[in-house]
Amino acid sequence: MTAAKKVAYSAIVGGVLAEERELRSVTQGAAATAAGVTQSTWARLEAGKACTLENLGRACATFGLELWQLFKVVDDRARALREQGIEVVYEPMTDTDETVTWIAGNELSRISTAALAATSPLASVAIAAGNGVVGYIKNVLGRAG
């Protein structure tokens, strides 16, 4: 039996934040300092494990984003993953179910952005390909520039 693939919504959030940080060539330590959290908290955030509204608000402020922008990108990414047959769940990742392969935030980059774009009507869902969250939002809203 092939293992089902699941990803926690919070892992997608963490993956998008990691992509945004890497796009800006900022280290986890520098991002954490700017956000007023520890580096270990930032690392947990990128792993989808410290996604409180307070931490997400701090992370967004660090990058000059609004929470709705982050969640728009995450929701579009979740939709594209579902279209690939990957179940998006709203629960923490666990290792207890042997028939489930969990996809963690740091593994999301293994799912090529080209494959995401090819399987989704949201052709620009590949946000890490150079546009970042703001560029993606502008593109989706028809205000590319």
Phi, psi and omega in degrees: 000130178285135180290137175291150178252131178229152172223136176282140178306319180297330177292326176293317177304311180298320179296319179294319178296320178297318179298318180296318178296314181293324178301326181270000181056046180249138177284162175300320180298316180293319178296318180298315179299314180297327181275349180078029176233169178283161178297323180292325176294319178297317179298319178295323178299313179293336177274000179081023185245353181230038188274056173284159177300324179296313180294320178295320177299318178296316181297316180296317180299323179301323182260007179071031181250162171255153181305320181299326179294315178300312183292329176298313180295316180297317179298318178294320177296319179298319179298316180295322178294319177300321179295339176270003179087013178264126181280128176261124183240154181251058179209160179293152176288140176226165178253014188279336183261110183289345180269005183242132171257114179276140175253115181274164181306318182284351177266348183298332179292341177291335176278108190300143177295331177295320178293321177299314182293322183291331183262002185236141172293346177272076189303337182264019182293349179279069188293335184279000183283014174128345183271329185073179184299312183296316178298320179297313180300315179299319180295314181297321181276002177078022179242042182302141179178000000 
